[in-house]
Amino acid sequence: MKIVILSAFCAFFCFTHLHLTSSEEQKTPEDLLVLTVATAETDGFSRFLRSAKHFNYTVKVLGRGAKWQGGDYMAPGGGQRIRLLKEALEEMKVQEQTILFVDSYDVVFASGPKELLKKFKQTGHRVVFSSETLIWPDRHLEDKHPSVREGNRFLGSGGFIGYLPNVKEMVADWTGEDHDSDQLFFTNIYINPEKRKSINITLDSKCRLFQNLNGALDEVVLKFEDSRVRARNVLYDTLPVIIHGNGPTKLQVNYLGNYIPKVWTFETGCTVCHQDLRPLTGIQESEFPLVMIGIFIQQPTPFVTVFFERLLNLQYPKNRLKLFIYNQESHHQKQVDSFLKSHGNLYQDVKLVSPEGADTNSVSSRNLGLDLCRQDKECKYFFSLDGEVVLKNKDTLKILIKQNLPIVAPMITRAGRLWSNFWGALSADGFYARSEDYVDIVQGRRVGVWNVPYISSVYLVKADVLRSDISDYGLFSSDTQDADMAFCTSVRSKGVFLYVTNMHSFGRILSVENYQTGHLHNDLWQIFENPVDFEERYIHENYSLIMRNKLIETPCPDVYWFPMFSEVACDHFVQEMEHFGQWSGGSTVDNRIQGGYENVPTIDIHMNQVGYEKEWHKLLLDYVAPITEKLFPGYYTKAQFDLAFVVRYKPDEQPSLRPHHDASTFTINLALNQVGLDYQGGGCRFIRYNCSVEAPRKGWALMHPGRLTHYHEGLPTTGGVRYIAVSFVDP
């Protein structure tokens, strides 16, 4: 890799000696020294050093703190590397020294120095360069390269190994500029027969020592064996020692670096996930790092009220949090205002951009959010949180801070689908592609912290990184990409890694595609799009205990009573019907039903009048039918109905209902408010059994046969207003 990150360090040239110890292999042979150029300590450089330490390589870093002037990897350059190498070699006197010169930002070691030296000596040459399938940067030199029987024909300058005198001789004639091409310089030496013979240079054509990934992605696979991971070249059946993501293959070396050399294995799981952590235990709340939470509501979104409830429940000192809220939707402003009115004073500071606010759009709002943290000297982290994120884990923020990574996202998925907030790979045009390990990560078969090319929806960014490596204001701005893709592209281009962790269960992400805003409580319509969230919001908390704990009562013969709706569901149904307001007059003439005549009329609103018949049918199928089949053995229902409606009883309107049979095989009668609190009187009497249910519980459903045996009446409501939801099932 030729690109490096500019640094403001004072030194123009220096080299640092690192002696790295590990139990993986014995001490590095004294005659092997690894040289690399790194002017700044990027995430890629740290990864390189970790892999070197794992195998106990001795590393000297050249140019640390200097300003990089060698161009980037997309254009010829890198001459500065040769200059730094030449200067370092001039100080070395041990003629038996073996020099390994490699890039660092996009390189990982897959094996140790003993294997490397053994393979080098087996070549019988004094200098061995890595090889490539593609010629660069001058294609006109192709015919001048020596032919090879098998393997790659072209030289790669990203890595070579050789004896000190020969390497010195090879770079002795360098007089170029820092921005000149190192690849072209070494290529011209290699294609010159006299110099090639004099220095005794060859190529590692079958990738036994070096694997350059550019042009060879289809040839390289992961090999898991004996609690170690190698990269295997399947074309030549070799196990290269050094893996180099040269050219446009940075993402692939990031992927391989998630495993190699022993980062994650099937036997050990993640071996590095608990290293370099920043725990918050034992710290006074007043000393917690200040976090700015950026909340972005950019479209009509389900369950926004619940979103703010979960935000409030985050286990982090509120006085160490600042909020930046960007709300693009007028539809949600009432919910935002309600939250801030009740809880805004708990936070150290709140900045709100509302739909009426200025000219801020979704892109500029995200740029602004990051910059607010960037400019705030107290801000240590920026926590970006989109409105569609269901953050179930109250410790999410603490967990992410503990990981101590530049940018890290908690993995969240869409319920029942493989959709998540990260991509494991990118296609050639920069869009989604599925990595080999994506499904295993999403489904939790591989657990760890993963270097990925794309994250979205929720992630934590270190403020120090915002102020240094990614200090550009417009990280989310692009003419060709959406905001999230532009951000990830900008970050990657600066050499900063994006991580996602699935070491904990964090939550999920809502589907927002078909969310409609034409009702009072639009979340009631989410049973199809977001069934898990619908259930958590609207189904009684004890519903799941019905079968296991036999939480079903029998107040009258063949009348079953069980919890079904939460209090919120009951309130929302009542409010929705009153908001609709078109209550029937209680007449026997009813044009809403087939035939236009109702024998036992009530003052009601039918579910189909508010567009809820499909959702109600789904409710009956998912939550009533399973109970029916247990309580009425041998009877199986598809939960069909002609009539489903909400009835209103008032003393001065319609207080009761005369005795009748229902036009159903069985009936569901669900109490939507509370006797004694919202109304007095009421209830249902089954005449044949002289048995009454006079104190129906809010959210509980009565289920009973509709015809023949269960002739019944509605008892008088003597005060207040009573609401029930009724379904005549299987008419």
Helices and strands as residue ranges (DSSP letters): E 15-19, E 32-37, H 43-55, E 58-62, H 79-90, E 98-102, E 107-109, H 113-123, E 127-132, G 139-144, E 154-163, H 164-171, H 182-190, H 193-199, E 201-204, E 210-212, G 217-219, E 220-225, E 228-233, E 242-244, H 250-257, E 264-265, E 269-270, G 285-287, E 290-297, H 304-312, G 318-320, E 321-327, G 330-332, H 333-343, G 344-346, E 349-353, H 362-375, E 379-386, E 389-391, H 396-403, E 407-410, E 422-423, E 425-426, E 432-433, H 438-442, E 449-452, E 454-455, E 458-462, H 463-467, H 483-493, E 498-501, E 507-509, G 522-525, H 531-538, H 545-548, E 553-556, E 559-563, H 567-580, E 604-606, G 607-610, H 613-619, I 620-624, H 625-631, E 641-649, E 657-660, E 666-671, E 679-681, E 684-686, G 687-689, E 691-693, E 700-705, E 712-714, E 717-720, E 722-729
